[in-house]
Amino acid sequence: MLAEKKSFMREPAVTIILDMVDKVHINVLLTGILEAPLLKDWLQKVPESGNPDALLLALKLHDKLPLEMRNLCKMLSHACNPSDLFTPEHMLLLVPALKETSFCHPRVHSVWQVLVDILFADLAVVNEDATSSHSSKKTKKSKKRNSPEKNLARRLSSFWEVVVEGSLLSSSHDRKHLAIDIFLMLLQRIPASCVQIVVSYKFVHCLLDILSAKDSHLYKSAQHCLQETVNWCENDDERRAAVVIALQQSSNGKFDNISRTRTIRKLVSKFVTKAGCLLFGQKLTGLFLEGTPTQLNESSLDKSLTEEEVEMLSVGVTSVGEDIENLSEEAKDSDDVLRSWIVDSLYNLSKNTALDPAAKFPLQKEILKFLTVQGLFTASLGIEVTSFELLEKLKWPKKPASARVRRLCIEHMQHLLVDAQNFMISHKHTELNESMQHEVSPLESNDLGAYMMCFLGTLQNIPSVFLFWPLSKDDEDTFNKLHSAEAQLFRAACKGESNLSKVQAMRFLLIQLLLEIPLRPGEICETAAELLICCNKAFGNVIELVESSDDENETPALIDVLVDALLSLLPHSPAPVRAAVEQVFKCFCDSITESGLMNMLRIVKKDLKPARHKPAVVEDSDEEDPIDIEESGSDDEVEESENDENTDDILEQDSKAKTSLTVDKKIRKETGDSGGAEDSESDFDDDAMFRMDAHLVQMLKEKKNAGGSDTAQTQLKNFKLRVLSLLEWYLQRNSSKPLVLTVYSYLLQAFVNSSSIEGNEQFADRLGVIIQRKICKAKEYPKGPEVDLSLLQDLFEKVLKLASRSKAKKVQSLSQICAFWLLKVIHGNSNETELKKVSEVFLKSLEDFFVNKKCRLKGGFLKEVFRRHPWFSIKGRCS
């Protein structure tokens, strides 16, 4: 009677009845309670009535009802056991009753807990048996345990798809809130293998719709759901991997971006053990091969049009064909986003600093194999190939990866090899040093580069596997030569070559170039050929190559060819290639010649814009004047010069560098600047130098077409910064060589020039730091009989003039620092006569300080000079 009067009293009434049923004798139950007329009416209600309390009563009393009453119970007429209860057909019958439970909001109706208990009944029994069974029966129990989990997955999938996704998520806010509550109920009891069922596409998108807007009605509920999910899986690798995969698969790899949270990033960072990282890596590769659930199938694309769409078509407002094409493109882009996230995650997993080297190396090998297979190769027969040499199966996704994803795989391979090379250089790679004592197979060594190259060669030998990237004949020939050369260098390293560091650096550069060939077809062949020749000359007969029979007298020095090849790789190559270039340069820079150094310095000094000041007369000279300060006719003219540029007097006089003049003419032609009518007839004896300068012209052409001359200037500045990094390493290793004076003079000129040009602050600051730290503050300085004392005197005179005339504070400050350094070099290399000449130069500047009011030398600077070098005062009095 109580339940008939008020609907909200039905559930308490049912609860009272169920409590009575548990306490009374069976005879009382059959003759008293079950004979009540209203109880029979409830049990006989049809499913369409939408009575969740009648369903609760039927579920709890079903096993205790007589056979005739069970047959009359229409809600459970076809459900004799849990398997029948959770069939899709029966779940559809119960949907009306279950939807009505939302009236209890924010409380969850008791019928849900009963359904969940029935759902997990078999699994709970198996878990109890497993914990109480003897250890000798573990194998048998594990086989039995597989069947209940499969049955649970089938029942759970039916329940979730029909009830939660089919009725609750597509309905009101209260029912969406109910769906979130049911998810949390299930989450505490499901095994990790069933996570993907409940963390489904529709449920994740419901969460994302809520989390993407903070003013959403269910925002706090979604936040709580997400936090509980994180707490549930935070300390379990298997759960965590399952949750991350399910969330990213359902959101096409954009869960954090859309939800505006750091959930995925936080969960991924928790993989800190070897087992956890390997498990997550396997899940990621499986997701890459499996892909996302297809949301745009043919049935959804070919659905019938509504009347409104037909009307719009009749007036030409929209085109369904175009819409379908757009949807297909969106699906491809989404798939690329997910696969790109997988590739990024695998690479980040390989960089996990929490893993010790012994645990990280097997993980890196697996990741490198995956990237090699997916980035470089494809199969002609199906999506699975068995390699009998590797004793494993190679798999590709059913939907082939796009060229963009494959390119990303190759790029991460390059970065992974850079990390491996840096690890080898860091003196922590003791196992590698032990392996170098005897010849080992690349597959068995701890050298990641050798392992990758051997794995790549094995794949090339499989008939049904071939390179995805089409290569020209030259590229293919270069690819094979680089592969062969690396293998021979690895064998030489294993035999204990004396120059092991050079061999290793060159090996990794060859590997990087090999991986660049598919990404930059036709651009690597020439540089690779030069490097292979350098390897042949540097390491004897290590590499077997057929060289052209040129006249040996005209062959340039090995180091000059090598420097030219390295410089040609800097403008357009990605960071991993530039890192390999830097390592090779570090190993060979001690033997660099003046010619090679001058090639680098000309690049640093080069500028696409013409000089602002031209000297009145340019004297013909065989020597370049690295610092040439233009003096004005009078002090008044100096004072009246605009924008503090009266002493941006540092001009370029490349009278010796014919190649640089030619580049200037080509650049003027590209930019439309009509320069002077200079004769362009120049005879280039050094083809390598010509090609290096041609890179500057090529950069200008490409960037002018892309975004104008400003972009070309930026490209050139980046090129110069990369060359500066090489020069910095040279200065660090060779600060006592006389060539440092040449480097100093060019860098100082480039510093003054860039300080006067707007937008070059970064480049000027970089130059200033190198001049100060690597030259002026170095522990050693140029000394010995090869030091040109007249050059020193000339540099000192010019730097004093620069300090006394420049209005730029940075230039003035650096000039004074350079003056102190030059005095130290002069004092360490000069005799009495030379010191007297230098003293005369300084005294002229001192006189200018007292006589000329336009002089910008500071009294503190002069005092410091006398304090550090008291011999100035003695020489001055003697003169």
Sequence and secondary structure as in RCSB ss.txt:
>XXXX:A:sequence
MLAEKKSFMREPAVTIILDMVDKVHINVLLTGILEAPLLKDWLQKVPESGNPDALLLALKLHDKLPLEMRNLCKM
LSHACNPSDLFTPEHMLLLVPALKETSFCHPRVHSVWQVLVDILFADLAVVNEDATSSHSSKKTKKSKKRNSPEK
NLARRLSSFWEVVVEGSLLSSSHDRKHLAIDIFLMLLQRIPASCVQIVVSYKFVHCLLDILSAKDSHLYKSAQHC
LQETVNWCENDDERRAAVVIALQQSSNGKFDNISRTRTIRKLVSKFVTKAGCLLFGQKLTGLFLEGTPTQLNESS
LDKSLTEEEVEMLSVGVTSVGEDIENLSEEAKDSDDVLRSWIVDSLYNLSKNTALDPAAKFPLQKEILKFLTVQG
LFTASLGIEVTSFELLEKLKWPKKPASARVRRLCIEHMQHLLVDAQNFMISHKHTELNESMQHEVSPLESNDLGA
YMMCFLGTLQNIPSVFLFWPLSKDDEDTFNKLHSAEAQLFRAACKGESNLSKVQAMRFLLIQLLLEIPLRPGEIC
ETAAELLICCNKAFGNVIELVESSDDENETPALIDVLVDALLSLLPHSPAPVRAAVEQVFKCFCDSITESGLMNM
LRIVKKDLKPARHKPAVVEDSDEEDPIDIEESGSDDEVEESENDENTDDILEQDSKAKTSLTVDKKIRKETGDSG
GAEDSESDFDDDAMFRMDAHLVQMLKEKKNAGGSDTAQTQLKNFKLRVLSLLEWYLQRNSSKPLVLTVYSYLLQA
FVNSSSIEGNEQFADRLGVIIQRKICKAKEYPKGPEVDLSLLQDLFEKVLKLASRSKAKKVQSLSQICAFWLLKV
IHGNSNETELKKVSEVFLKSLEDFFVNKKCRLKGGFLKEVFRRHPWFSIKGRCS
>XXXX:A:secstr
 HHHH GGGHHHHHHHHHHHHHHS HHHIIIIITT HHHHHHHT  GGG  HHHHHHHHHHGGGS HHHHHH GG
GTT SSHHHHTSHHHHHHHHHHHHGGGGGTTS  HHHHHHHHHHTHHHHHHHHHHHHS GGGHHHHHHHHHHHHH
HHHHHHHHHIIIIIIIIITTS HHHHHHHHHHHHHHHTT  GGGHHHHS HHHHHHHHHHHT TT TTHHHHHHH
HHHHHHHHTT HHHHHHHHHHHHHHTTT HHHHHTS HHHHHHTT  SHHHHHHHHHHHHHHHHH     S HHH
HT    HHHHHHHHTTS  HHHHHHHHHHHHHHHHHHHHHHHHHHHHHHHT TTS HHHHHHHHHHHHHHHHHHH
HEEESSSSEEEETTTTEEEE  SS   HHHHHHHHHHHHHHHHHHHHHHHTT  HHHHHHTTS   TTTSS HHH
HHHHHHHHHHTSTTEEESS   HHHHHHHHHHHHHHHHHHHHHHTT TTHHHHHHHHHHHHHHHHHHHHSTTTSH
HHHHHHHHHHHHHSTTSS        GGG   HHHHHHHHHHHHTTT  HHHHHHHHHHHHHHGGG  HHHHHHH
HHHHH  SS  S   S     SS  S  B   SSHHHHHH STT TT  B    SS HHHHHHHHHHHHHHT   
         S HHHHHHHHHHHHHHHHHHHHH HHHHHHHHHHHHHHHHHHHHHHHHH TTSTHHHHHHHHHHHH
HHHHHTSTT HHHHHHHHHHIIIIIIT S    STTS HHHHHHHHHHHHHHHHH   HHHHHHHHHHHHHHHHH
HHHH  HHHHHHHHHHHHHHHHHHHH TT    HHHHHHHHHH THHHHHHHH 
